[in-house]
């Protein structure tokens, strides 16, 4: 890949006093800036362990290949790019339930769009604001159902793209008919204002099998019962820590017991109500369901005010176990960006026009079709 000539021309145009200031975005949005470094990772690497997950040399070499394929397919325009090879993040206080996620590894590419010059007149990020492009083996999409999740079990929602009225703005991101990804599973979540609100997803798997399964009402109610008990323990602990011994603490503990008794009673009522329908798919009325049954009583219908329903998913247990093997069970490709922003649109177009989704699918799930053929982008990213 040729080194971009943009640096030299911009150096002559920017006065030295601007070294610590952000470069106006509009002034560089049409300029090919490229990558901080084109790495050309070659492996092999030594195995590594993160918490209870052990990543083999083969898995890490796959991450290397994915990083190389990203850089071969995309040259950032109006942004400065970098790629990071990733595995599942180390567990801590705020992500301990991620222990239940499958073995995940791949690449995370950043396109920094707020730039400045450093003291050596080199382009560097002005902030951490960036667009991303991620390719992960065994990655999970959707929104976690926090109330049910534990370090051993992980549940999530996949809000349908078409749920409700599909606006022209939403339709711009619907890739289901785009020739580059039409053969595969595509998804765009337009409903949540979160880190994935503008995320586009393409899932590659053998025979287009979705590696996630919907759970039943019986399973949901069982896991909700566990959530009610965890909430009860937390409320008792909070009462003891927050109040000194005496009437105040006794009142707080009594209130916790009363809430717990009511939730247990309502849960029993729901088990009776749905006794003949427990094998139906569990669908919840809220994007953020919780265990506070006293607020809505029915965990599936709520108060009846919302017509929207969201099926609850978990990772297919067989696929989750197979994810520990060297071979990925599925590949999740995702990227973000507002298509009305020139930098976001350039990345979006480069991925769809240059990245060879079919090659990646065949490399992992039908290897005879690409045997002996190295990855090449469909189009040069610099054309």
Secondary structure as UniProt FT lines:
FT   HELIX           6..13
FT   HELIX           16..18
FT   TURN            19..20
FT   HELIX           25..28
FT   TURN            29..30
FT   STRAND          48..50
FT   TURN            51..52
FT   STRAND          53..55
FT   HELIX           57..73
FT   STRAND          80..87
FT   TURN            93..95
FT   HELIX           96..100
FT   STRAND          105..112
FT   STRAND          115..117
FT   TURN            119..120
FT   STRAND          123..125
FT   STRAND          130..137
FT   STRAND          143..144
FT   TURN            146..148
FT   TURN            151..152
FT   STRAND          155..157
FT   TURN            161..162
FT   HELIX           168..171
FT   TURN            172..173
FT   TURN            176..177
FT   TURN            179..183
FT   STRAND          185..188
FT   TURN            195..198
FT   STRAND          200..205
FT   HELIX           206..208
FT   STRAND          212..214
FT   HELIX           217..242
FT   TURN            245..246
FT   HELIX           247..273
FT   HELIX           275..277
FT   TURN            278..279
FT   STRAND          283..284
FT   TURN            287..288
FT   HELIX           293..295
FT   TURN            299..303
FT   STRAND          310..315
FT   HELIX           317..322
FT   TURN            323..324
FT   STRAND          330..335
FT   TURN            339..340
FT   HELIX           342..354
FT   HELIX           357..365
FT   HELIX           367..370
FT   TURN            371..372
FT   TURN            381..382
//
